[in-house]
Amino acid sequence: MWRIQDGHLPAPPDAIAQTADGYLWVGTPAGLVRFDGVRFDGVRFLPWASPKGEKLPSDQILSLLGASDAMWTYLNIPFLLARPGVESEQVEPWQESGETWRRLKVRFPADIATHSTEQTLYFDRQGLLRRQDYNVEIDGTAGAAHYVYDHKEFSGIVFPTKRRVFRRQPDGHPAPEPLIISIDINRIVLS
């Protein structure tokens, strides 16, 4: 039994996910809450500025993606492409925002934990990852257009530090709204 002084949910839960460190994350209409087995702690939402001025429509959290698998995959591309069993093929280039991006269709083997076995990666002329397209297999949602930008160097390796995910329309372009996922990374420590 939990008491008010132990923390509480601000509203009934809509989604629950557990991360590898054992925390339960609870999505509610009032925001995101972390449960450590003893206390519920509200997570403070920080405002972010996107290049196109998008805003999150509300604090309401309706679903939680298996973030540990997804983040692990996100942070390990392009290194994962060299793993045995990963299949890839170059597909026709893509035009976006006046640039031509090279595309690589990738299929991950079963031993790589990911939310989407098949993905298409987009690279700019400098070889930096700019976008990932996928269909989230666990919930059967429509395709996602996952943009990455603001690349920074950590311990000699370049990572994108901003991620914005939108629904992908049938023509391959992103739907302008709603913003589905927003991830800002401030620090990466490699050891």
JOLINDA-V595517 format. One record per helix or strand of 2 or more residues. SS is the DSSP state (h for helix, s for strand). FROM is the first residue (numbers start at 1). TO is the last residue. Records with the same first field share a line. If there is no record, write none. Layout:
# JOLINDA-V595517
SS->FROM-TO ; FROM-TO
This chain:
# JOLINDA-V595517
h->4-6 ; 67-76 ; 79-82
s->13-18 ; 24-28 ; 31-35 ; 40-42 ; 87-96 ; 99-107 ; 118-123 ; 129-135 ; 143-154 ; 157-168 ; 174-184
